[in-house]
Amino acid sequence: MTKRLAALLILTCIGASIAAQSGGSRTPIDVPSLRGKTRVQLQTVFPGKANQLEGWRGWQQVRLESNATGRLAAITFTPTSTMSEAEATTILKDRFKIQLQATAYVAAPAAHAWRNMTGPIRTINLFKADGPGYRVSDISIFYNIGSSD
């Protein structure tokens, strides 16, 4: 193996490690378009039949929550390690294709959030990790506010 090829292999491994730690694949997912899909319809994005996926695209865990009719109502992404609010916001905008509404932003002690938004996504919570500073431990995206939504 040449030195150049060995260096390229090392850089590729480092890049994969960084991607896994920062929430996985950089391939965008149109999260707003997933609203109301059944688990079978979601298999092209979230493979398998389980509502809890481990290690999907570098996330520690992804939880899919359905409403009473079996349609997607919420998704929670848990990163492999905590992230800053800025990192979480970038993921929401760039990788999940979500338009955040500045007027809907609220900062509470346990979660910073966007609430009562218009459009397919109604609420997003960035849950605070234990410890000093504001580090995000989970990103929860809700498509519905109430049962009539």
N, C-alpha and C positions, 0 to 999 in steps of 0.2 A: 504494500500500500504506500502510495506516495505521501509526502508530508502535506501536500496541498489537499489531497483527498481526506487524510486524517483530520486536518484542521476543519474542513467542511463538515465532516461527520460530527465533530465535537460541537461546532456552532449550531448544527441542526438539533442535536440533543438538548443543548442549552435553550434554544428557542422553544422547543416543545415543552420543556419544564416551565419556562416563564409563562407560556400560554395556559398551561394547566393551572398555575397558581393564580392567574388573573381572570379566571372564568372561562377558560377554554377557547374553542374555535372562534376565529374572527369572522367566520361566515355569518352574515346577517340573517336574522330570523324575523319575519314580519309578524311579531307578536299580536298586534291589533287584529290581524285577519284570522286569528285562531279562535276568536270568540264564538261560542256556541257550537263548536265542533264536537263530534262524538269521539270516543277513544279510538275507534277504528279509523276515523277520518284523520286523526292526529298521528297515525303510525308513520306517515312519510316524514314527519318532523321528529317525533318521539317514538322510536321503534319499540315493538313489543306490546304487551297488553297491560303491564303494570302501571299503576298510578304514581308510583314512587320509583324514580330511576337513580341509580348510584353511578357516579363517574361519567355522566353524559356530557360530552364535549368539554371535559375538564372541570365541570361543576362537581362539587362533592355530592350534592343531591338536588334533584328536581322533583317537586311534588305537584301533581295535577289534581285539581279539585273540581268535581262536577256538581251540577245542581240536581234537583229532584228528577229531572227528565234525562239525566245522563249526559248533559252537554257541558263543555268546559266553562267554568265560572271563575277560576283563579289558578294562578301558577306561582309557586314559590321556588326561587333559585337560592341555593346555599353554596357560597364559594368555598374553595378548599382552604382559604385563609381569609381573614377579615380584610376589608378594603376601605379606602377613604370614600367619603360621600361624593367627591369629584369623580373618582373612578367608577362608582356605581351609576352616577348620572351619565357619564360617557357611554357606558354599556347600554343603558336605557335608550339613549338617543341614537347611537351609531350602530349597535349590534342588534337591538330589538326593534328599531324603527318606530319608537314611541315619541310623539310630540308632547313635551311637557308644557303645561300651562302655568306660567309664573304666578298668576293670581290665585292658583289653587294650592300653592305651597304653604305648608305649616310645619313648624318645628316644635315637637313635644319632647319631653325628656326621654321617652322610650323609643320613639321613632320619628324620623323626619318623613314627611309625606306630601303627596299631591292628592287632594280630596275633592270629590264632587266635580270631577272634570267632565267636559262634554266629549262625545265620541264613544268609540267602542270600549275604551279603557276608562273606568270611572275613578279608581283609587290605586295608588302605588304607595307602599310602605317600605322604607329603608330602616330595618330594625337595628338598634344599637347593640353592639357587642359589649359584654362585660369588660370593665377596665377603663383606664383613663382615656380622655379624648373621645371623639365621635368616630368610631370604626363601625362599618356596616357588616352585620353577621348574616342577614337574609334580605332578599329583595322579593316582596310579595306584590303581585299584580292582580287586581280584581276587575272583572268585567261588569259586575252587577253591584248596585248599591242595595237594592231591596228585592223582594220577591216579584214585584211587578216590572222590574227593569229588564 
